[in-house]
């Protein structure tokens, strides 16, 4: 009887621990740990607002790129859907203010890709290149948007713009014309294909140069070649 009681007590204790363990496991399942905040989605709380490189991780880039593209798409849509007549303020200035988040993440990524790259960074570059190419083409091949830019450009001599404003207007007009805005629809489709291919080839070209540079070795087998270095 004592053995039975001891066995029963043992079972109850073990069962209690198992129940507690399962309860804790369920709590973990129901309340997952909070996801780390993406540094790109908030203001840099650093001296001179420099990027917090110690907090930026590789997994932060793609979500920030995608969100940056989405936000700029929304900002650009507001511009070309504006029912008011195109002006320098509601078209050129508005466009120049758009894309803040995308610029923010791209500046960090491009600089680190060039100066402190690794295999994962290069993979991200390949993933994001066609996305950025499409995003760029969606802006500069947008007929409604170009119509507003051209309307402002055509009356630039009457707008009394400052030197800086006039330069900005000319820049955007050239960006659109050089970006294929005057092409027909068939030509625009082909232009998109070329830009997408070029974006990936540019990444590949950079990788090939990096590999060649990393393989470089300078072999010095004559002490006289070291003369003057000491």
C-alpha positions in Angstrom: 0.0 0.0 0.0 2.9 2.3 0.9 4.5 1.5 -2.5 1.2 2.3 -4.2 0.9 5.6 -2.3 4.5 6.5 -3.2 3.9 5.6 -6.8 0.8 7.6 -6.8 2.5 10.5 -5.2 5.4 10.2 -7.8 2.9 10.2 -10.6 1.1 13.3 -9.3 4.4 15.2 -8.9 5.6 14.2 -12.4 2.2 15.0 -13.8 2.3 18.4 -12.1 5.6 19.2 -13.6 4.4 18.1 -17.0 1.3 20.2 -16.7 3.3 23.3 -15.6 5.7 22.7 -18.5 2.9 22.4 -21.0 1.2 25.5 -19.6 4.4 27.5 -19.9 4.9 26.1 -23.5 1.3 27.2 -24.3 2.0 30.7 -22.9 5.1 30.9 -25.1 3.0 29.8 -28.1 0.2 32.3 -27.4 2.5 35.2 -26.5 5.5 35.1 -28.8 8.5 37.3 -28.0 8.2 40.8 -29.5 10.0 41.2 -32.9 13.0 43.5 -32.7 12.2 46.9 -34.1 13.7 47.7 -37.5 16.0 50.7 -37.0 15.1 52.1 -40.4 11.5 52.6 -39.3 12.3 55.2 -36.7 14.4 58.3 -36.4 18.1 57.8 -35.7 18.7 58.6 -32.1 22.4 59.2 -32.7 24.8 62.1 -32.9 24.3 64.0 -36.1 21.6 61.4 -37.0 24.1 59.0 -38.3 22.9 55.4 -39.0 23.1 53.2 -35.9 25.3 50.6 -37.6 25.5 48.5 -34.4 21.7 47.9 -34.5 21.2 47.4 -38.2 21.2 43.7 -39.2 21.0 42.1 -42.6 17.4 40.9 -42.0 16.3 44.6 -41.7 17.1 45.5 -45.3 14.4 43.7 -47.3 11.5 44.7 -45.1 12.7 48.3 -45.2 13.3 48.3 -49.0 9.8 46.9 -49.6 8.1 49.3 -47.2 10.1 52.2 -48.7 9.0 51.3 -52.2 5.4 51.0 -51.0 5.5 54.4 -49.3 7.0 56.2 -52.3 4.4 54.5 -54.6 1.7 56.0 -52.4 3.3 59.4 -52.4 3.7 59.4 -56.2 0.1 58.3 -56.7 -1.1 61.3 -54.7 0.9 63.6 -57.0 -0.4 62.2 -60.4 -4.0 61.8 -59.1 -4.0 65.4 -57.9 -7.0 67.2 -59.5 -5.4 70.6 -59.2 -3.5 72.1 -62.1 0.2 71.1 -62.0 2.5 73.6 -60.3 6.1 73.5 -59.2 5.0 73.0 -55.6 2.4 70.2 -56.1 4.4 68.3 -58.7 8.2 68.9 -58.7 8.6 69.8 -55.0 6.2 67.0 -53.9 8.1 64.5 -56.0 11.4 65.6 -54.6 10.1 65.1 -51.1 8.9 61.6 -51.8 10.8 58.4 -51.1 12.5 59.4 -47.8 12.5 55.9 -46.3 13.7 54.2 -49.5 16.6 56.7 -49.8 17.4 56.2 -46.1 17.8 52.4 -46.4 19.4 52.5 -49.8 22.1 54.9 -48.7 23.1 52.6 -45.8 22.9 49.4 -47.9 24.8 50.7 -50.9 27.6 52.1 -48.8 28.0 48.9 -46.7 27.7 46.7 -49.9 30.7 48.5 -51.3 32.8 48.8 -48.2 31.9 45.8 -46.0 30.1 43.2 -48.1 29.5 39.5 -47.5 27.6 36.7 -49.2 24.3 37.6 -47.6 24.6 41.3 -48.6 25.3 40.3 -52.2 22.2 38.0 -52.1 20.1 40.9 -50.9 21.5 43.1 -53.7 20.3 40.5 -56.2 16.9 40.3 -54.6 16.3 44.1 -54.4 17.8 45.1 -57.8 14.8 44.1 -59.9 12.5 45.6 -57.4 14.2 48.9 -57.5 14.4 48.7 -61.3 10.7 48.2 -61.6 10.0 50.9 -59.0 12.2 53.4 -61.0 10.4 52.5 -64.2 7.0 52.8 -62.6 7.8 56.4 -61.8 9.6 57.6 -64.9 7.4 55.7 -67.4 4.2 57.0 -65.8 2.4 59.0 -68.4 0.1 60.9 -66.0 3.1 61.9 -63.9 5.2 63.0 -66.8 2.3 65.1 -68.1 2.4 67.1 -65.0 6.2 67.5 -65.0 6.1 68.6 -68.7 3.3 71.1 -68.0 5.5 72.8 -65.4 8.6 72.6 -67.6 6.9 74.1 -70.6 6.0 77.2 -68.6 9.2 77.4 -66.6 10.2 80.8 -68.0 7.0 82.3 -66.6 7.3 80.9 -63.1 9.9 83.2 -61.7 11.8 80.2 -60.3 15.0 80.5 -58.3 18.3 79.1 -59.7 17.9 76.1 -57.5 14.3 75.5 -58.4 15.0 75.8 -62.1 17.8 73.3 -61.8 15.6 70.9 -60.0 12.9 71.2 -62.6 15.4 70.6 -65.4 16.8 67.6 -63.6 13.4 65.9 -63.3 12.4 66.7 -66.9 15.7 65.2 -68.1 15.3 62.2 -65.8 11.9 61.5 -67.3 12.9 62.0 -71.0 16.0 59.9 -70.5 14.0 57.4 -68.5 11.8 56.6 -71.5 8.8 58.8 -70.8 8.4 59.6 -74.5 8.5 56.0 -75.7 5.3 54.2 -76.9 3.9 51.4 -74.9 5.7 48.6 -76.8 9.0 50.5 -76.5 8.4 51.0 -72.7 7.8 47.3 -72.2 11.1 46.5 -73.9 12.8 49.3 -72.0 11.7 47.8 -68.7 13.1 44.4 -69.7 16.5 46.0 -70.5 16.6 47.9 -67.3 15.8 44.8 -65.2 18.5 42.9 -67.0 21.0 45.7 -66.6 20.3 45.9 -62.9 21.2 42.3 -62.4 24.2 42.4 -64.7 25.6 45.4 -62.8 25.4 43.4 -59.6 27.1 40.4 -61.2 29.8 42.7 -62.7 30.6 44.1 -59.3 30.8 40.6 -57.8 33.2 39.5 -60.5 35.5 42.5 -59.8 35.3 41.8 -56.0 36.3 38.1 -56.6 39.2 39.1 -58.8 40.4 41.7 -56.2 40.2 39.2 -53.4 42.3 36.7 -55.4 45.0 39.2 -56.0 48.4 38.3 -54.4 51.6 40.3 -54.7 54.6 38.0 -54.5 57.9 39.6 -53.8 60.9 37.2 -54.1 63.7 39.8 -54.4 64.6 41.8 -51.3 65.8 44.7 -53.5 62.2 45.3 -54.5 61.6 46.3 -50.9 64.2 49.0 -50.9 63.0 52.3 -49.4 60.1 50.7 -47.5 61.8 50.5 -44.2 
